[in-house]
Amino acid sequence: MIGDTGTLLVLALLGAGGVLGEKSSEEVELEEKAESWNLVVIVTLLAVCIFFVYLLDSSKIRWAKYLPESVVTIILGMVAGSVLRLSGQTLANLITFDPQTFFIYMLPPIIFESGFSLQKGDFFSNVGSILLFAVPGTLISTFIVGIGVYIMGQYTFSYPLTVLDSLTFGSLISATDPVATLAIFQTLDVNPVLYMLVFGESVLNDAVAVVLFRTCLSFYEREHDGWAAAVGQFALVSIFSGAVGVIVALFAALVFKLTRLSELPHLEASLMFIFAYLPYLLAEALDLSGIMAILFCGVLMSHYTHFNLSSTTRMATEQLFKTIAFMAETAIFAYMGLSLTTLHHTFHFGFIVTSILLILFARAVNIFPIAYFINRGKSSRDKLSAREQFVMWFSGLRGAIAFSLALTMQSHSLTAVSPETKSVLVTTTLVVVISTVFVFGGGTAPLLEFLLHEKTPAQRA
C-alpha cells in the first residue's frame, strides 16, 4: 500500500494524467517520452536522497548528525541538475513542476501528518503563545516585508514593485518551514516547550500565509470593498475551514466507533486514508482553505479517531502518513535543487539582499515583542529566556510552501504582473529558501550548543 501511494505521489509531482487536448500522435508520443524520463529522474533522485539520509543517520561522524536532511536533499538536487545541464539543454528541459499539483497532492499529507503527530499535551498547554506567534506574527511579517520591499524598490537599488505585488510577495515569503531546525531539536533533545513553540508556530503559520496569499491574489481578479473587507474574508475563511476539518474528523471517529471495520484492517486503513484527505478537497471545493481544514482534521483524528482503530490499522496508518509526508518533503527540496541549476532565472541581487534583510528584521519584530508580551503573564520559571527567543528568531527558515506559492503566482494568469516580475519573485524566493535552509538550518546545532549548551546523547554519555 505504501509503495503504491509513493508511486502516485511521484506521478502527482510530475503532473501526470493532465488533459492533453487535441494534439497529434507525434506530439503525444514526445510528451509521453519526456514524462517517462522526468519520472526516471525524479524516482532515481528520490532513491539517492533516501539512501544519503540513511547514511547520515547511521554515520558515526559527529558533524553528520548536525547536517539537516533538507540541506543534503537540496545539494543532491543541485548536483543532479548540473549533470542534466551539462548533458544538454534537452535533458534539462525535461524537469517540470506544476505548483497546482503540489497543493493538491503533496502539501496535504505534509500538513496532515504535522497535525496527526502533534504532541497534544505540549501543544494545547502552549496554544495561546503559539497562536500569537502564528497569526499576528505572520501578519506582522507580511506587512513589514511587503511595505519594506515596496519602499526600497521606489527609492533604492532594489527591484520596483507595486503595493499589491509587494504585499503578495510579503505573504508568500512569510510562510516558515523550520523542518531542518526541528530535526536538530529532536537530535539534541531541547526544551519541549521551545520545540513546540517553533513547531506549532510553523504549522499554523503555513495555513495563515496561504490564506493571506490567496486573499492578495483575489485583489488582482476582482474589486474589493477595501482592506477591511479582506480582513473579514480572511477571518471567515479561517473559521469555516477549521470547522470543515473538525466536522470530518468527528464524523470519522463516529463511523469507526459504531462499525466493525476493525475486523477488516485493509478496509479500515483505506477509509482512514480517505477521511484524512477529504477535508482538504471539501474545503477547496467550497473556496476555503484546505490547509487549515486538513490541519484541524489531523489534530482531532489523532485525538479521537485514532483510538477507535484496530492496533494493526493504527500502526499501518501512522507509518503510511509519515512515509508519504517524508517523500513529499524530500521531493520538493530535491526539486528546489534541480530548479536552481536547470530553470531559467532572473536574478536581481538588490532585491534578493533587500528581501533577506527585511525577512530577518520582520522575524525579529515578530518574535521579540510577542515573547515579551507572553512573558508578562508567566511565572519567572516558565518565561522564555532571551537565548530561547533568539533560537526562535533563528528558526525562521523558508521552505516548500513559500517556493510553491511563488510558482503559483508565476503560473497564475495575472495580466497586471509582468512575466519579468514573476520570474524575479520566483528566483528571489528560491534563493531565500536555499539560503535560509543552508545558513540557519546548518547553523542550528552549533547555535544550540553555544547558547543553550545542548548536547547530543553521544556527547552526554
C-alpha positions as CSV (number, residue, x, y, z in Angstrom):
1,M,0.0,0.0,0.0
2,I,2.8,2.4,0.9
3,G,4.6,1.6,-2.3
4,D,1.5,2.2,-4.4
5,T,1.0,5.5,-2.6
6,G,4.6,6.5,-3.3
7,T,4.1,5.9,-7.0
8,L,1.0,8.0,-7.0
9,L,2.9,10.8,-5.2
10,V,5.7,10.8,-7.8
11,L,3.1,10.9,-10.6
12,A,1.4,13.8,-8.9
13,L,4.7,15.7,-8.7
14,L,5.1,15.3,-12.4
15,G,1.6,16.3,-13.2
16,A,0.9,13.1,-14.9
17,G,-2.5,12.4,-16.3
18,G,-3.2,16.0,-17.3
19,V,-5.5,17.0,-20.1
20,L,-3.6,16.8,-23.3
21,G,-6.2,18.4,-25.5
22,E,-6.2,17.9,-29.3
23,K,-2.6,17.0,-30.3
24,S,-1.1,15.0,-33.0
25,S,0.1,11.4,-32.2
26,E,3.7,12.6,-32.6
27,E,3.3,15.3,-30.0
28,V,1.6,12.9,-27.6
29,E,4.4,10.4,-28.1
30,L,7.0,13.1,-27.4
31,E,5.2,14.2,-24.3
32,E,4.9,10.7,-23.0
33,K,8.6,10.1,-23.6
34,A,9.5,13.3,-21.8
35,E,7.2,12.4,-19.0
36,S,8.8,9.0,-18.7
37,W,12.3,10.5,-18.5
38,N,11.0,13.0,-16.0
39,L,9.7,10.1,-13.9
40,V,13.1,8.3,-14.1
41,V,15.0,11.4,-13.0
42,I,12.7,12.1,-10.0
43,V,12.4,8.5,-8.8
44,T,16.2,8.0,-9.1
45,L,16.8,11.2,-7.3
46,L,14.4,10.3,-4.5
47,A,16.1,6.9,-4.1
48,V,19.5,8.6,-3.9
49,C,18.3,11.2,-1.4
50,I,16.7,8.5,0.9
51,F,20.0,6.5,0.8
52,F,22.0,9.5,1.7
53,V,19.6,10.3,4.6
54,Y,20.2,6.7,5.8
55,L,24.0,7.2,5.6
56,L,23.7,10.4,7.6
57,D,21.5,8.8,10.3
58,S,23.8,5.8,10.7
59,S,27.0,7.7,10.4
60,K,29.3,8.0,13.5
61,I,30.9,11.2,12.2
62,R,29.9,14.0,14.6
63,W,29.2,16.7,12.0
64,A,27.0,14.4,10.0
65,K,24.4,14.4,12.9
66,Y,24.2,18.2,12.5
67,L,23.6,18.2,8.8
68,P,19.9,18.6,8.1
69,E,18.3,16.2,5.6
70,S,16.8,19.1,3.6
71,V,20.3,20.5,3.1
72,V,21.6,17.2,1.8
73,T,18.5,16.8,-0.5
74,I,18.9,20.3,-2.0
75,I,22.6,19.6,-2.7
76,L,21.8,16.3,-4.4
77,G,19.2,18.1,-6.5
78,M,21.7,20.8,-7.5
79,V,24.2,18.1,-8.5
80,A,21.6,16.2,-10.5
81,G,20.5,19.4,-12.2
82,S,24.1,20.3,-13.0
83,V,24.6,16.9,-14.6
84,L,21.5,17.3,-16.7
85,R,22.6,20.8,-17.7
86,L,26.0,19.5,-18.8
87,S,24.3,16.7,-20.7
88,G,22.4,19.1,-22.8
89,Q,19.6,21.6,-22.8
90,T,17.1,19.0,-23.9
91,L,17.6,16.8,-20.8
92,A,17.5,19.9,-18.5
93,N,14.1,20.9,-20.0
94,L,12.6,17.5,-19.1
95,I,12.3,18.7,-15.4
96,T,8.9,20.2,-14.9
97,F,6.8,21.0,-11.9
98,D,3.1,22.0,-11.6
99,P,2.5,24.1,-8.4
100,Q,-1.2,23.3,-8.5
101,T,-0.3,19.6,-8.3
102,F,1.9,20.3,-5.3
103,F,-1.0,21.9,-3.5
104,I,-3.5,19.1,-4.4
105,Y,-1.3,16.0,-3.9
106,M,1.9,16.8,-2.0
107,L,1.0,19.5,0.6
108,P,-2.0,17.8,2.2
109,P,0.0,14.8,3.5
110,I,2.7,17.1,4.9
111,I,0.2,19.3,6.8
112,F,-2.0,16.4,7.9
113,E,1.0,14.4,9.3
114,S,2.1,17.6,11.2
115,G,-1.3,17.7,12.9
116,F,-1.7,13.9,13.3
117,S,1.8,13.5,15.0
118,L,1.3,16.6,17.2
119,Q,2.2,16.2,20.9
120,K,-1.2,17.4,22.0
121,G,-0.4,18.0,25.7
122,D,2.5,20.3,24.9
123,F,0.6,22.0,22.1
124,F,-2.6,22.8,24.0
125,S,-0.8,23.9,27.1
126,N,1.0,26.5,24.9
127,V,-1.7,27.1,22.4
128,G,-2.2,30.8,23.3
129,S,1.5,31.6,22.8
130,I,1.5,29.5,19.5
131,L,-1.5,31.4,18.2
132,L,0.1,34.8,19.0
133,F,3.3,33.8,17.1
134,A,1.5,32.3,14.2
135,V,-1.4,34.7,13.5
136,P,-0.3,38.2,14.5
137,G,3.3,37.2,13.8
138,T,2.6,36.2,10.2
139,L,0.5,39.4,9.6
140,I,3.4,41.5,11.0
141,S,5.9,39.7,8.7
142,T,3.7,40.1,5.7
143,F,3.2,43.8,6.1
144,I,6.8,44.6,7.1
145,V,8.3,42.7,4.2
146,G,5.6,43.9,1.8
147,I,5.8,47.6,2.6
148,G,9.6,47.3,3.0
149,V,10.2,45.9,-0.5
150,Y,7.8,48.5,-2.0
151,I,9.6,51.4,-0.3
152,M,13.1,50.1,-1.1
153,G,12.1,49.4,-4.7
154,Q,10.9,53.0,-5.1
155,Y,13.9,54.8,-3.5
156,T,16.9,52.4,-3.7
157,F,18.6,49.9,-5.9
158,S,16.0,47.2,-5.2
159,Y,13.5,45.9,-7.8
160,P,10.4,48.2,-8.1
161,L,7.1,46.6,-7.3
162,T,3.5,47.8,-7.0
163,V,2.0,47.9,-3.5
164,L,-0.1,44.8,-4.3
165,D,2.8,42.9,-5.8
166,S,4.9,43.7,-2.7
167,L,2.2,42.5,-0.2
168,T,1.7,39.4,-2.2
169,F,5.4,38.7,-2.0
170,G,5.3,39.5,1.7
171,S,2.6,36.9,2.3
172,L,4.2,34.1,0.4
173,I,7.7,34.7,1.8
174,S,6.2,34.7,5.4
175,A,5.5,31.0,5.2
176,T,8.1,29.4,7.5
177,D,9.3,25.9,7.3
178,P,11.8,25.0,10.1
179,V,11.9,21.3,9.2
180,A,15.7,21.4,9.3
181,T,15.8,23.1,12.7
182,L,13.2,20.8,14.2
183,A,15.2,17.7,13.2
184,I,18.2,19.1,15.0
185,F,16.0,20.0,18.0
186,Q,15.0,16.3,18.3
187,T,18.6,15.2,18.0
188,L,19.7,17.5,20.8
189,D,16.6,16.9,22.9
190,V,15.9,20.6,23.5
191,N,13.3,22.1,25.9
192,P,9.9,20.6,24.9
193,V,8.2,24.0,25.2
194,L,10.7,25.6,22.9
195,Y,10.3,22.7,20.4
196,M,6.5,23.0,20.5
197,L,6.5,26.8,20.1
198,V,8.6,26.5,16.9
199,F,6.7,23.5,15.6
200,G,3.3,24.8,16.4
201,E,4.0,28.3,15.0
202,S,5.3,26.8,11.8
203,V,2.2,24.6,11.3
204,L,-0.3,27.3,11.9
205,N,1.8,29.9,10.1
206,D,1.7,27.9,6.9
207,A,-2.1,27.9,6.9
208,V,-2.3,31.6,7.7
209,A,0.3,32.5,5.0
210,V,-1.6,30.6,2.3
211,V,-4.9,32.3,3.2
212,L,-3.2,35.7,3.1
213,F,-1.6,34.9,-0.2
214,R,-4.9,33.9,-1.7
215,T,-6.5,37.0,-0.3
216,C,-3.9,39.1,-2.0
217,L,-4.4,37.2,-5.3
218,S,-8.1,37.9,-5.2
219,F,-7.3,41.7,-5.4
220,Y,-5.9,41.1,-8.8
221,E,-9.0,39.4,-10.1
222,R,-11.9,41.5,-8.7
223,E,-12.7,44.6,-6.9
224,H,-13.0,44.6,-3.1
225,D,-14.6,47.0,-0.7
226,G,-11.2,47.6,0.8
227,W,-8.7,46.0,3.2
228,A,-11.3,45.9,6.0
229,A,-13.4,43.5,3.8
230,A,-10.3,41.5,3.1
231,V,-9.6,41.1,6.8
232,G,-13.1,39.9,7.3
233,Q,-12.8,37.5,4.5
234,F,-9.6,36.2,6.0
235,A,-11.2,35.6,9.4
236,L,-14.3,33.9,7.9
237,V,-12.2,31.6,5.7
238,S,-10.1,30.6,8.6
239,I,-13.0,29.8,10.9
240,F,-15.1,27.9,8.3
241,S,-12.0,26.0,7.1
242,G,-11.2,24.8,10.6
243,A,-14.9,23.9,11.1
244,V,-14.8,21.6,8.0
245,G,-11.8,19.8,9.4
246,V,-13.4,19.4,12.8
247,I,-16.7,18.1,11.4
248,V,-15.0,15.5,9.1
249,A,-12.7,14.3,12.0
250,L,-15.6,13.9,14.4
251,F,-17.7,12.1,11.8
252,A,-14.8,9.7,11.1
253,A,-14.4,9.0,14.8
254,L,-18.1,8.2,15.0
255,V,-18.0,5.9,11.9
256,F,-15.1,3.9,13.3
257,K,-16.7,3.7,16.7
258,L,-20.1,2.4,15.5
259,T,-18.9,-0.1,12.9
260,R,-16.9,-3.3,12.9
261,L,-14.3,-2.2,10.4
262,S,-11.6,-3.3,12.8
263,E,-12.3,-6.9,11.6
264,L,-11.2,-5.9,8.1
265,P,-8.0,-3.8,8.6
266,H,-7.4,-3.2,4.9
267,L,-10.8,-1.6,4.6
268,E,-10.3,0.3,7.8
269,A,-7.0,1.7,6.7
270,S,-8.4,2.7,3.3
271,L,-11.3,4.5,4.9
272,M,-9.0,6.2,7.3
273,F,-6.8,7.5,4.4
274,I,-9.9,8.8,2.6
275,F,-11.2,10.6,5.7
276,A,-7.8,12.2,6.1
277,Y,-7.8,13.6,2.6
278,L,-11.5,14.5,2.4
279,P,-11.4,17.8,4.4
280,Y,-8.8,19.3,2.1
281,L,-10.8,18.6,-1.1
282,L,-14.0,19.6,0.5
283,A,-12.6,22.9,1.8
284,E,-11.0,23.7,-1.6
285,A,-14.3,23.0,-3.4
286,L,-16.0,25.4,-1.0
287,D,-13.4,28.1,-1.7
288,L,-12.0,27.8,1.8
289,S,-8.5,26.9,3.0
290,G,-7.7,23.2,2.5
291,I,-4.6,23.5,4.6
292,M,-6.5,24.9,7.6
293,A,-9.1,22.2,7.2
294,I,-6.7,19.2,7.0
295,L,-4.6,20.6,9.8
296,F,-7.5,20.7,12.2
297,C,-8.7,17.3,11.0
298,G,-5.3,15.8,11.7
299,V,-5.2,17.1,15.2
300,L,-8.7,15.8,16.1
301,M,-8.3,12.5,14.3
302,S,-5.2,11.7,16.3
303,H,-7.1,12.5,19.5
304,Y,-10.4,10.8,18.7
305,T,-10.4,8.7,15.6
306,H,-7.0,7.1,16.2
307,F,-8.3,5.3,19.4
308,N,-11.2,3.8,17.6
309,L,-9.0,1.9,15.2
310,S,-7.6,-1.6,15.5
311,S,-3.9,-1.9,16.6
312,T,-3.0,-3.1,13.1
313,T,-4.5,-0.1,11.4
314,R,-3.0,2.3,13.9
315,M,0.5,1.1,13.2
316,A,-0.2,1.0,9.4
317,T,-1.7,4.4,9.1
318,E,1.0,6.1,11.3
319,Q,3.7,4.7,9.1
320,L,1.7,5.5,5.9
321,F,1.3,9.1,6.8
322,K,4.9,9.5,7.9
323,T,6.1,7.8,4.7
324,I,4.0,10.0,2.3
325,A,4.9,13.2,4.2
326,F,8.6,12.3,4.1
327,M,8.5,11.6,0.4
328,A,6.6,14.8,-0.4
329,E,9.1,16.9,1.6
330,T,12.1,15.1,0.1
331,A,10.7,15.6,-3.5
332,I,10.1,19.3,-3.1
333,F,13.5,20.0,-1.6
334,A,15.1,17.9,-4.4
335,Y,13.2,19.9,-7.0
336,M,14.4,23.1,-5.5
337,G,18.0,22.0,-6.0
338,L,17.1,20.8,-9.5
339,S,15.4,24.0,-10.4
340,L,18.3,26.2,-9.3
341,T,20.6,24.7,-11.9
342,T,18.1,23.8,-14.7
343,L,15.5,26.5,-14.9
344,H,15.9,30.0,-16.4
345,H,16.2,32.6,-13.6
346,T,16.0,36.3,-13.4
347,F,18.4,37.4,-10.6
348,H,18.1,40.9,-9.1
349,F,20.7,41.0,-6.4
350,G,19.5,44.2,-4.9
351,F,16.0,42.7,-4.4
352,I,17.5,39.5,-3.0
353,V,19.6,41.3,-0.5
354,T,16.7,43.6,0.5
355,S,14.3,40.7,0.9
356,I,16.7,38.7,3.1
357,L,17.3,41.7,5.4
358,L,13.6,42.6,5.6
359,I,12.8,39.0,6.4
360,L,15.3,38.9,9.2
361,F,14.0,42.2,10.6
362,A,10.4,41.2,10.3
363,R,11.2,38.0,12.2
364,A,12.7,40.0,15.0
365,V,9.7,42.3,15.2
366,N,7.5,39.2,15.3
367,I,9.4,37.2,17.9
368,F,10.8,39.5,20.5
369,P,7.8,41.9,21.2
370,I,5.4,39.0,21.2
371,A,7.7,36.9,23.5
372,Y,7.9,40.0,25.9
373,F,4.1,40.2,26.0
374,I,3.8,36.4,26.6
375,N,6.4,36.5,29.4
376,R,4.5,39.2,31.3
377,G,1.8,36.7,32.0
378,K,4.1,33.8,33.1
379,S,6.0,33.0,36.2
380,S,9.7,33.5,36.1
381,R,10.3,29.8,35.8
382,D,8.1,29.5,32.7
383,K,9.3,32.6,30.8
384,L,11.1,32.3,27.5
385,S,14.7,33.3,28.1
386,A,16.5,35.8,25.8
387,R,18.5,32.9,24.4
388,E,15.4,30.8,23.7
389,Q,13.8,33.8,21.9
390,F,17.0,34.2,19.8
391,V,16.7,30.5,18.9
392,M,13.1,31.1,17.8
393,W,14.2,34.0,15.7
394,F,16.9,31.8,14.2
395,S,14.3,29.1,13.3
396,G,12.5,31.3,10.8
397,L,13.6,29.2,7.7
398,R,11.6,29.4,4.5
399,G,10.8,26.3,2.6
400,A,8.5,24.3,0.3
401,I,5.3,26.4,0.7
402,A,7.0,29.7,0.0
403,F,8.6,28.4,-3.1
404,S,5.3,26.7,-4.3
405,L,3.3,29.9,-3.7
406,A,5.8,31.8,-5.8
407,L,5.5,29.3,-8.6
408,T,1.7,29.6,-8.2
409,M,1.9,33.3,-8.8
410,Q,4.1,32.8,-11.8
411,S,1.7,30.3,-13.4
412,H,-1.4,32.4,-12.5
413,S,-2.9,34.4,-15.3
414,L,-2.3,37.8,-13.7
415,T,-2.2,40.3,-16.5
416,A,-1.3,43.1,-14.1
417,V,2.0,41.4,-13.2
418,S,4.7,41.3,-15.9
419,P,6.5,38.0,-16.7
420,E,9.8,39.6,-15.6
421,T,8.3,40.5,-12.2
422,K,7.0,36.9,-11.8
423,S,10.4,35.5,-12.7
424,V,12.2,37.9,-10.3
425,L,9.9,36.8,-7.4
426,V,10.3,33.1,-8.1
427,T,14.1,33.4,-8.3
428,T,14.3,35.5,-5.2
429,T,12.1,33.1,-3.3
430,L,14.2,30.2,-4.3
431,V,17.4,32.0,-3.3
432,V,15.9,33.0,0.1
433,V,14.7,29.4,0.8
434,I,18.0,27.8,-0.1
435,S,20.0,30.5,1.8
436,T,17.9,30.2,5.0
437,V,18.0,26.3,4.9
438,F,21.8,26.3,4.5
439,V,22.7,29.1,6.9
440,F,20.1,28.8,9.6
441,G,19.3,25.1,9.2
442,G,23.0,24.2,9.1
443,G,23.8,26.6,11.9
444,T,21.2,25.4,14.4
445,A,23.2,22.7,16.1
446,P,26.3,24.9,16.8
447,L,24.0,27.7,18.0
448,L,22.2,25.4,20.4
449,E,25.4,24.1,21.8
450,F,26.7,27.7,22.2
451,L,23.6,29.3,23.6
452,L,21.7,26.5,25.4
453,H,24.6,24.1,26.0
454,E,22.6,21.3,24.5
455,K,24.5,18.1,23.6
456,T,23.8,15.0,21.6
457,P,23.1,11.8,23.5
458,A,26.5,10.5,22.4
459,Q,28.2,13.6,23.9
460,R,26.3,13.2,27.2
461,A,27.5,9.6,27.6
